[in-house]
Amino acid sequence: MVKAFWNGQVIAESEDTVIVEGNHYFPANSVRSEALESSSTTTICPWKGTAHYYTLVVAGQKNHDAAWYYPEPKAAAEEIRGRVAFWKGVKVESH
């Protein structure tokens, strides 16, 4: 089981993560939707495509653009379609 924690709470957990470039990509349905707030931020990866971001909101605290996903990944990154990854202080543990 892989879990993602931020601000003292579990925000995602799954036995089905995909690891790309050292990041665990969780199935979108394994992430607490109430902890996600849409962001207008995007970045471009040459081989994965355009990443879109979420701001995490947990216990009244915000962590801006701390989660990302690729809604339309390039063919080389198709395995991360429908998945969300984390950074910016989000702790990911595998048990």
C-alpha positions as CSV (number, residue, x, y, z in Angstrom):
1,M,0.0,0.0,0.0
2,V,1.3,3.4,-0.9
3,K,0.0,6.5,1.0
4,A,0.5,10.2,0.4
5,F,0.3,12.5,3.5
6,W,0.2,16.2,3.9
7,N,-0.7,18.4,6.9
8,G,-1.1,15.4,9.1
9,Q,-3.7,13.6,6.9
10,V,-3.8,10.9,4.3
11,I,-4.7,12.5,1.0
12,A,-4.3,9.4,-1.2
13,E,-3.7,5.7,-0.8
14,S,-3.6,2.8,-3.3
15,E,-1.9,-0.5,-4.1
16,D,-1.9,0.5,-7.7
17,T,0.6,3.3,-8.3
18,V,2.8,3.8,-11.3
19,I,6.3,5.2,-10.7
20,V,7.6,7.6,-13.3
21,E,10.8,9.6,-12.7
22,G,10.7,8.6,-9.0
23,N,7.1,9.9,-8.5
24,H,4.2,7.7,-7.5
25,Y,1.2,8.4,-9.7
26,F,-2.0,7.4,-7.8
27,P,-5.2,6.5,-9.6
28,A,-7.4,9.7,-9.5
29,N,-10.2,7.8,-7.6
30,S,-7.7,7.0,-4.8
31,V,-7.1,10.7,-4.0
32,R,-9.4,12.5,-1.6
33,S,-11.3,14.8,-3.9
34,E,-12.2,17.2,-1.1
35,A,-8.5,17.9,-0.7
36,L,-8.1,19.0,-4.3
37,E,-8.7,22.5,-5.6
38,S,-8.2,23.2,-9.3
39,S,-5.3,25.5,-10.3
40,S,-4.7,27.3,-13.5
41,T,-1.0,26.3,-13.5
42,T,0.3,24.2,-16.3
43,T,3.8,23.0,-17.3
44,I,5.1,21.2,-20.3
45,C,7.2,18.0,-20.3
46,P,8.8,17.1,-23.6
47,W,7.9,13.4,-23.4
48,K,4.8,13.4,-21.0
49,G,2.9,16.4,-22.4
50,T,1.1,19.2,-20.5
51,A,0.7,18.8,-16.8
52,H,-2.2,20.5,-15.0
53,Y,-2.1,21.2,-11.2
54,Y,-4.2,21.1,-8.1
55,T,-3.7,23.0,-4.9
56,L,-4.1,20.8,-1.8
57,V,-6.5,22.0,0.9
58,V,-6.3,20.1,4.2
59,A,-7.5,21.3,7.6
60,G,-7.7,24.9,6.4
61,Q,-4.2,25.0,5.0
62,K,-3.3,25.3,1.3
63,N,-0.3,23.9,-0.5
64,H,-0.4,25.6,-3.9
65,D,0.2,23.4,-7.0
66,A,1.3,20.4,-4.9
67,A,-0.4,17.8,-7.1
68,W,-0.3,17.3,-10.8
69,Y,-1.7,15.2,-13.5
70,Y,-1.6,14.8,-17.3
71,P,-5.2,14.8,-18.8
72,E,-3.9,14.0,-22.3
73,P,-0.4,12.4,-21.9
74,K,1.7,11.7,-24.9
75,A,1.9,8.1,-26.1
76,A,5.2,7.5,-24.2
77,A,3.4,8.4,-20.9
78,E,0.0,6.8,-21.5
79,E,0.4,4.7,-18.3
80,I,-0.1,7.9,-16.2
81,R,-3.4,8.9,-17.7
82,G,-6.0,9.3,-15.0
83,R,-3.4,9.5,-12.3
84,V,-2.2,12.1,-9.8
85,A,1.3,12.7,-8.4
86,F,2.5,14.9,-5.5
87,W,5.4,17.1,-4.4
88,K,6.0,20.3,-2.3
89,G,6.2,18.6,1.1
90,V,3.8,15.8,0.4
91,K,5.2,12.6,2.0
92,V,4.7,9.4,0.0
93,E,5.3,6.2,1.9
94,S,5.2,2.6,0.6
95,H,4.2,-0.2,3.1
